[in-house]
């Protein structure tokens, strides 16, 4: 509830100054999506960065090496499995509303960023 209220306040304060908002990592669960829609409105577009579990795993392991996080392969696989279980319902929800756009996230950071930009640009036209 607190995250949603903070998002709503930030969005309302900028309503006249922007074409839209990019919210990263929220909602994470179906109940959060439903609550967001009831309090802030329906999103016009939902981006899903689509990549394999192997790609997720290697990126998480690289990230944990660059920080002093002691995450290992087993912990990473558990996180990915949990994420997929929760996000599948969320993706199906937005897909049924035709708001979901999957972006190929198998490439480099630069490639993925360019794909996101293209997707948003084509949506805004």
TORTI-631184 format. One record per residue (C-alpha): z, y, x; residue in one letter. Coordinates in Angstrom, 3 decimals, padded with zeros to 6 digits. Layout:
N
<r><pz>Z</pz><py>Y</py><px>X</px><resn>A</resn></r>
...
//
This chain:
125
<r><pz>000.000</pz><py>000.000</py><px>000.000</px><resn>X</resn></r>
<r><pz>000.832</pz><py>002.437</py><px>002.790</px><resn>X</resn></r>
<r><pz>-002.497</pz><py>001.887</py><px>004.572</px><resn>X</resn></r>
<r><pz>-004.381</pz><py>002.442</py><px>001.339</px><resn>X</resn></r>
<r><pz>-002.516</pz><py>005.658</py><px>000.555</px><resn>X</resn></r>
<r><pz>-003.190</pz><py>007.004</py><px>004.056</px><resn>X</resn></r>
<r><pz>-006.883</pz><py>006.125</py><px>003.760</px><resn>X</resn></r>
<r><pz>-007.134</pz><py>007.726</py><px>000.341</px><resn>X</resn></r>
<r><pz>-005.444</pz><py>010.942</py><px>001.558</px><resn>X</resn></r>
<r><pz>-007.746</pz><py>011.164</py><px>004.574</px><resn>X</resn></r>
<r><pz>-010.821</pz><py>010.543</py><px>002.442</px><resn>X</resn></r>
<r><pz>-009.872</pz><py>013.062</py><px>-000.242</px><resn>X</resn></r>
<r><pz>-009.218</pz><py>015.744</py><px>002.388</px><resn>X</resn></r>
<r><pz>-012.773</pz><py>015.337</py><px>003.766</px><resn>X</resn></r>
<r><pz>-014.744</pz><py>014.767</py><px>000.551</px><resn>X</resn></r>
<r><pz>-016.907</pz><py>017.880</py><px>000.756</px><resn>X</resn></r>
<r><pz>-017.555</pz><py>017.624</py><px>004.494</px><resn>X</resn></r>
<r><pz>-019.135</pz><py>014.195</py><px>004.843</px><resn>X</resn></r>
<r><pz>-021.829</pz><py>011.806</py><px>003.638</px><resn>X</resn></r>
<r><pz>-019.334</pz><py>008.973</py><px>003.616</px><resn>X</resn></r>
<r><pz>-016.644</pz><py>007.118</py><px>005.471</px><resn>X</resn></r>
<r><pz>-016.662</pz><py>004.231</py><px>007.900</px><resn>X</resn></r>
<r><pz>-013.485</pz><py>002.202</py><px>007.604</px><resn>X</resn></r>
<r><pz>-013.081</pz><py>-000.454</py><px>010.283</px><resn>X</resn></r>
<r><pz>-011.085</pz><py>-003.586</py><px>009.565</px><resn>X</resn></r>
<r><pz>-009.997</pz><py>-002.784</py><px>006.014</px><resn>X</resn></r>
<r><pz>-009.784</pz><py>-004.435</py><px>003.580</px><resn>X</resn></r>
<r><pz>-008.999</pz><py>-007.751</py><px>005.198</px><resn>X</resn></r>
<r><pz>-008.196</pz><py>-009.682</py><px>002.038</px><resn>X</resn></r>
<r><pz>-009.617</pz><py>-009.828</py><px>-001.478</px><resn>X</resn></r>
<r><pz>-006.480</pz><py>-008.345</py><px>-003.049</px><resn>X</resn></r>
<r><pz>-006.790</pz><py>-005.337</py><px>-000.704</px><resn>X</resn></r>
<r><pz>-010.425</pz><py>-004.848</py><px>-001.739</px><resn>X</resn></r>
<r><pz>-009.526</pz><py>-004.893</py><px>-005.419</px><resn>X</resn></r>
<r><pz>-006.671</pz><py>-002.447</py><px>-004.876</px><resn>X</resn></r>
<r><pz>-008.926</pz><py>-000.157</py><px>-002.811</px><resn>X</resn></r>
<r><pz>-011.491</pz><py>-000.069</py><px>-005.609</px><resn>X</resn></r>
<r><pz>-008.900</pz><py>000.699</py><px>-008.257</px><resn>X</resn></r>
<r><pz>-007.353</pz><py>003.564</py><px>-006.265</px><resn>X</resn></r>
<r><pz>-010.164</pz><py>004.957</py><px>-004.135</px><resn>X</resn></r>
<r><pz>-013.386</pz><py>003.722</py><px>-005.727</px><resn>X</resn></r>
<r><pz>-016.038</pz><py>001.155</py><px>-004.944</px><resn>X</resn></r>
<r><pz>-017.622</pz><py>001.204</py><px>-001.512</px><resn>X</resn></r>
<r><pz>-021.349</pz><py>001.805</py><px>-001.517</px><resn>X</resn></r>
<r><pz>-021.926</pz><py>-000.421</py><px>001.504</px><resn>X</resn></r>
<r><pz>-019.892</pz><py>-003.084</py><px>003.282</px><resn>X</resn></r>
<r><pz>-020.963</pz><py>-004.180</py><px>006.750</px><resn>X</resn></r>
<r><pz>-020.215</pz><py>-007.656</py><px>008.021</px><resn>X</resn></r>
<r><pz>-020.669</pz><py>-008.230</py><px>011.732</px><resn>X</resn></r>
<r><pz>-022.020</pz><py>-011.755</py><px>011.694</px><resn>X</resn></r>
<r><pz>-021.652</pz><py>-013.967</py><px>014.752</px><resn>X</resn></r>
<r><pz>-020.770</pz><py>-017.544</py><px>015.580</px><resn>X</resn></r>
<r><pz>-017.252</pz><py>-018.830</py><px>016.134</px><resn>X</resn></r>
<r><pz>-018.224</pz><py>-019.436</py><px>019.757</px><resn>X</resn></r>
<r><pz>-019.154</pz><py>-015.784</py><px>020.227</px><resn>X</resn></r>
<r><pz>-015.913</pz><py>-014.666</py><px>018.557</px><resn>X</resn></r>
<r><pz>-013.932</pz><py>-016.998</py><px>020.771</px><resn>X</resn></r>
<r><pz>-015.512</pz><py>-015.855</py><px>024.028</px><resn>X</resn></r>
<r><pz>-015.044</pz><py>-012.183</py><px>023.083</px><resn>X</resn></r>
<r><pz>-011.401</pz><py>-012.695</py><px>022.144</px><resn>X</resn></r>
<r><pz>-010.724</pz><py>-014.597</py><px>025.352</px><resn>X</resn></r>
<r><pz>-012.409</pz><py>-011.862</py><px>027.429</px><resn>X</resn></r>
<r><pz>-010.350</pz><py>-009.222</py><px>025.627</px><resn>X</resn></r>
<r><pz>-007.121</pz><py>-011.116</py><px>026.273</px><resn>X</resn></r>
<r><pz>-007.980</pz><py>-011.328</py><px>029.986</px><resn>X</resn></r>
<r><pz>-008.489</pz><py>-007.571</py><px>030.203</px><resn>X</resn></r>
<r><pz>-005.134</pz><py>-006.937</py><px>028.545</px><resn>X</resn></r>
<r><pz>-002.054</pz><py>-008.812</py><px>029.529</px><resn>X</resn></r>
<r><pz>-002.207</pz><py>-010.963</py><px>026.436</px><resn>X</resn></r>
<r><pz>-001.550</pz><py>-014.646</py><px>027.040</px><resn>X</resn></r>
<r><pz>-003.917</pz><py>-015.873</py><px>024.351</px><resn>X</resn></r>
<r><pz>-005.516</pz><py>-019.231</py><px>025.097</px><resn>X</resn></r>
<r><pz>-008.420</pz><py>-021.177</py><px>023.634</px><resn>X</resn></r>
<r><pz>-006.256</pz><py>-023.002</py><px>021.094</px><resn>X</resn></r>
<r><pz>-004.616</pz><py>-019.797</py><px>019.844</px><resn>X</resn></r>
<r><pz>-008.023</pz><py>-018.114</py><px>019.661</px><resn>X</resn></r>
<r><pz>-009.511</pz><py>-020.964</py><px>017.635</px><resn>X</resn></r>
<r><pz>-006.578</pz><py>-020.804</py><px>015.207</px><resn>X</resn></r>
<r><pz>-007.063</pz><py>-017.043</py><px>014.780</px><resn>X</resn></r>
<r><pz>-010.784</pz><py>-017.473</py><px>014.139</px><resn>X</resn></r>
<r><pz>-010.218</pz><py>-020.262</py><px>011.611</px><resn>X</resn></r>
<r><pz>-007.628</pz><py>-018.176</py><px>009.771</px><resn>X</resn></r>
<r><pz>-009.914</pz><py>-015.126</py><px>009.820</px><resn>X</resn></r>
<r><pz>-012.848</pz><py>-017.121</py><px>008.439</px><resn>X</resn></r>
<r><pz>-010.778</pz><py>-018.582</py><px>005.606</px><resn>X</resn></r>
<r><pz>-009.542</pz><py>-015.171</py><px>004.506</px><resn>X</resn></r>
<r><pz>-012.786</pz><py>-013.288</py><px>005.017</px><resn>X</resn></r>
<r><pz>-015.056</pz><py>-015.800</py><px>003.242</px><resn>X</resn></r>
<r><pz>-013.623</pz><py>-014.842</py><px>-000.150</px><resn>X</resn></r>
<r><pz>-013.938</pz><py>-011.166</py><px>000.717</px><resn>X</resn></r>
<r><pz>-017.554</pz><py>-011.549</py><px>001.825</px><resn>X</resn></r>
<r><pz>-018.451</pz><py>-013.510</py><px>-001.323</px><resn>X</resn></r>
<r><pz>-016.844</pz><py>-010.781</py><px>-003.437</px><resn>X</resn></r>
<r><pz>-018.907</pz><py>-008.003</py><px>-001.857</px><resn>X</resn></r>
<r><pz>-022.048</pz><py>-010.130</py><px>-001.744</px><resn>X</resn></r>
<r><pz>-021.788</pz><py>-010.680</py><px>-005.496</px><resn>X</resn></r>
<r><pz>-021.716</pz><py>-006.922</py><px>-005.962</px><resn>X</resn></r>
<r><pz>-024.738</pz><py>-006.497</py><px>-003.612</px><resn>X</resn></r>
<r><pz>-022.714</pz><py>-004.188</py><px>-001.383</px><resn>X</resn></r>
<r><pz>-022.629</pz><py>-006.551</py><px>001.595</px><resn>X</resn></r>
<r><pz>-024.986</pz><py>-006.120</py><px>004.506</px><resn>X</resn></r>
<r><pz>-024.740</pz><py>-008.605</py><px>007.353</px><resn>X</resn></r>
<r><pz>-025.440</pz><py>-007.282</py><px>010.815</px><resn>X</resn></r>
<r><pz>-026.372</pz><py>-009.698</py><px>013.598</px><resn>X</resn></r>
<r><pz>-023.521</pz><py>-009.362</py><px>016.092</px><resn>X</resn></r>
<r><pz>-024.582</pz><py>-012.007</py><px>018.611</px><resn>X</resn></r>
<r><pz>-026.002</pz><py>-009.468</py><px>021.062</px><resn>X</resn></r>
<r><pz>-024.421</pz><py>-007.065</py><px>023.497</px><resn>X</resn></r>
<r><pz>-022.144</pz><py>-004.256</py><px>022.351</px><resn>X</resn></r>
<r><pz>-025.066</pz><py>-001.849</py><px>022.675</px><resn>X</resn></r>
<r><pz>-027.386</pz><py>-004.084</py><px>020.629</px><resn>X</resn></r>
<r><pz>-024.802</pz><py>-004.514</py><px>017.881</px><resn>X</resn></r>
<r><pz>-024.103</pz><py>-000.774</py><px>017.797</px><resn>X</resn></r>
<r><pz>-027.824</pz><py>-000.051</py><px>017.413</px><resn>X</resn></r>
<r><pz>-028.101</pz><py>-002.580</py><px>014.575</px><resn>X</resn></r>
<r><pz>-025.157</pz><py>-000.953</py><px>012.796</px><resn>X</resn></r>
<r><pz>-026.745</pz><py>002.480</py><px>013.215</px><resn>X</resn></r>
<r><pz>-030.079</pz><py>001.231</py><px>011.846</px><resn>X</resn></r>
<r><pz>-028.358</pz><py>-000.341</py><px>008.853</px><resn>X</resn></r>
<r><pz>-026.389</pz><py>002.790</py><px>008.020</px><resn>X</resn></r>
<r><pz>-029.418</pz><py>005.060</py><px>008.563</px><resn>X</resn></r>
<r><pz>-031.606</pz><py>002.983</py><px>006.256</px><resn>X</resn></r>
<r><pz>-028.845</pz><py>002.970</py><px>003.626</px><resn>X</resn></r>
<r><pz>-028.482</pz><py>006.769</py><px>003.762</px><resn>X</resn></r>
<r><pz>-032.234</pz><py>007.347</py><px>003.269</px><resn>X</resn></r>
//
